[in-house]
Amino acid sequence: MKWSVVFVLLGALLGAGAAEPKTSGEVPVPFPRKGKYGYRDASGAFVIAPQFDYAGEFCEGLAVVGVGKFPDTKWGYINRQGHIVIPAQFAGAHDFSEGMAAVSAGGKLGYIDRTGKLVVPPQFDEAQKFSGGRARVRIIKEGYGYINKQGEFVVPLQL
């Protein structure tokens, strides 16, 4: 079996590219080599050299990457060309959805936009992806609620 077929099948099984529409060519997938992660295309060729300590799938054209070994890892984002577009500065980072991504700073979660601008300050203990313009959030002892992209509660916190 050719490597390109293996990577396509592996990608289908793992959901690679499921959140990433293939509008501008194939989506590279993270792949480890000698202790670092890079990104390979469907043929198995590295299109982004292994240089990250951790690497996530591409979502909305950006992938979360980690630099530094746990527990000192800092997280940021790269584009499909491998350029750092949001520097590794967060204690934690999640995939983008609807142009927003949950990031961790000071032990709490907030949201950034695709430029890295902090739109919703870190204040949540849990923060989910945006869907339909809303994201489910939680503050321990106060409950769950939903916010809009400006950080305003559209469904108040409830236990």
N, C-alpha and C positions, 0 to 999 in steps of 0.2 A: 504494500500500500504506500502511495506517495505521501510525503510529509504534508503537502498542501491539503490533501484529503483528511489526514489525521487532525490537522489544526482546525479545519472547517467543522469536522465532526465533534472535536473537543469543544470548540466554541459553541456549537449548538447545544451540547449537553450541559455546559456550564452557564449558558445564557449570555455568552460573549456577544456584545453588540446588541443585545435585546433592548437595552435602554438607549441605544445610540443608532439613530437612523443613518443608513449608508447613503448620504446625499452627496458626499464628495470623495468617493472611493472607499476602499476597504478600511476597516477600523483595526489598528494594531492592537495586539493583546499582550498583557504583561507576561514576562518569561524570565526566570532566574538563570544566572550564569556566574559561576565562581563567587557566590555570595552577594551579588548585586542584581537588581532587576533592570531590565530594559524592555523593549517592545518589539515583537515580531509581526511580520505580515503573514498572510495565509501560506506563503511558500516556505516559511520558516526562517526567512532572512531577518536579521535585526534591522529595523528601520529607526530605532532610537537605542543608542548604545546602552548597555548595562551600566548604571551609575547611581541608582537609587537603592536605599535599604528596604523599601517597601513600595509597592505599586498597585494601583487599582485600575479597574476598567474605565474606558472613556464613556462619559455621559455628557451629552450636550456639548461635545467637542473638547472637553477638558477631563483630565484624569488626576486623581489625588495621588500624590507621591510623598513618601516619608524619607527623611534624611536623619541619620543618627540611629544608634541602637537603643532599643527599649531599656529603660523608661525615659530616656532623653530625646526621643524622636520628635522632630518638628515636621509639620505637614504643610504642604502647599499644592499647587496645581500646575500642570504642563498642558500645552496644546499638542495636536497630532504631529507637529514637527519636532517635538521634544523641547521646545523653548519654555522656560519657566515664565508663566504669566502672572502667577500669584506666589510670591516667595514663601518658602517653608518657614512659617512663623507661628503656627497654631499648635496647641497641645493635642488636638484631634481635629479631624475633618471628614466630612461625608460627601457623597456624590451630589452633583447638581441636579436639581429638578425645578422646572419652570424658572430657570435663571437664578436660583437661590441655592445655597449650600449651608448646612449647619456646620459650625466650627466651635471648637472648645478653647476657652481661655479662662484662666483663674478658676477652673473646676466647674464652670457653667457653660451652657451652650447658647449661641446666638446664631445669626445668619449673615452671610456676606452675599454680595452680588457677583457677577462674572468679572468685574474689574478688581475684586478683592476688597471693595468698600464695605465696611461693617454697617449693615442696614438695620439690623435688630441686635441690640447689645446683648452679650451673654448674661442670661438670667434664669435659664431653664435647666432642669436636671435631665430632661429628655426632650428631644426635638426630632420630629419625623420629617420626611420629604414633603414638599408642596405638591398638592394635587387639587385642581380646580380653584387655584388661588388661595388655598388655605393649608395650614400645617398644624398637625396635632402636637401639642407641647404639654409638658408636665412640670410642676413644681411640687416637690415632695411636701407632704402635709397640707397642700392647698388643692391638689387634684390635677385633673386633665382639662384642657380647653383647646380651642382652635384660634390661631391668629391669621391675619392677612399679611401681605408682603411688606406692610409698613410696621408690623409688629403690634398692631391693634387687635385686641381680642374681639373676635366675631362670635365666639361661644365662650362665655366666662369659665374660669376654672371651677371645677366641681369635683368633690370627693366621690 
